[in-house]
Amino acid sequence: MTVERFGVGNRVRVLADVPGGNPRTPHYLRGRTGTVVRTHGVVDNPPDHSDPYPPLYTVVFPLPGGHDEVLAEIHEEWLEPVSEG
């Protein structure tokens, strides 16, 4: 059983690079900070993969100006915690 590292409300930063990691993480979000708004747990891989993916999270990223935001689903291997303060 895999335990999720992050919970709703946690601030996270998308890593700039994860060698061997899931390449589906958008380049425009790498290095950006956001807030977890939903956890999805471990997602089973389609038949062409042998292992489940790491836990998946929906993260919200504010855009400059404060009126708009981007939501992205990102696997745990791409995220690091952001300390408050």
C-alpha positions in Angstrom: 0.0 0.0 0.0 1.4 3.4 -1.0 0.9 6.3 1.3 0.3 9.7 -0.3 3.0 12.2 0.6 0.8 15.3 0.2 -2.7 16.2 1.2 -5.3 18.8 0.2 -4.0 22.3 1.1 -0.3 21.4 1.0 1.9 23.8 -1.0 4.1 22.0 -3.5 6.7 22.9 -6.1 7.1 21.1 -9.4 10.6 19.9 -9.8 12.6 21.3 -12.7 13.6 17.8 -13.9 13.1 14.2 -12.8 15.4 11.9 -14.8 13.4 8.8 -15.7 10.2 10.4 -14.4 6.9 10.8 -16.1 7.5 13.1 -19.1 3.9 14.2 -19.2 4.4 17.0 -16.6 4.1 20.3 -18.6 7.4 22.2 -19.0 5.6 25.5 -18.3 4.8 24.3 -14.7 8.3 23.1 -13.9 9.7 25.1 -11.0 6.3 26.6 -10.2 4.6 26.5 -6.8 1.0 25.6 -6.3 -1.5 24.1 -3.8 -2.9 20.5 -3.8 -6.7 20.7 -4.2 -7.4 17.0 -4.7 -5.7 13.6 -4.2 -6.3 10.7 -6.5 -4.2 8.0 -4.9 -2.3 5.5 -6.9 -3.4 5.2 -10.6 -3.1 1.8 -12.3 -1.1 1.8 -15.5 -2.6 0.8 -18.8 -1.6 -2.7 -20.1 1.6 -1.5 -21.6 3.2 -0.6 -18.2 4.1 -3.1 -15.5 3.7 -1.1 -12.3 1.2 1.5 -11.0 2.1 5.1 -11.3 3.0 7.1 -8.1 0.1 8.9 -6.4 -1.6 11.6 -8.5 -2.6 15.0 -7.3 -4.6 17.9 -8.8 -2.6 21.1 -8.1 -3.7 24.7 -8.7 -1.2 27.3 -9.8 -2.1 31.0 -9.6 -1.3 33.1 -12.7 0.2 36.6 -12.5 -2.5 39.2 -11.7 -4.3 36.9 -9.3 -7.5 36.5 -11.3 -6.8 33.3 -13.1 -5.3 29.9 -12.3 -4.2 26.6 -14.0 -5.2 23.2 -12.7 -2.9 20.3 -13.5 -2.7 16.6 -12.5 0.8 15.8 -11.5 2.4 12.6 -10.1 4.1 12.6 -6.8 7.6 12.0 -8.2 7.5 15.5 -9.7 6.5 17.3 -6.5 8.5 18.6 -3.5 7.0 20.2 -0.3 7.2 24.0 0.1 7.8 25.1 3.6 5.5 27.8 4.9 7.4 30.9 6.0 
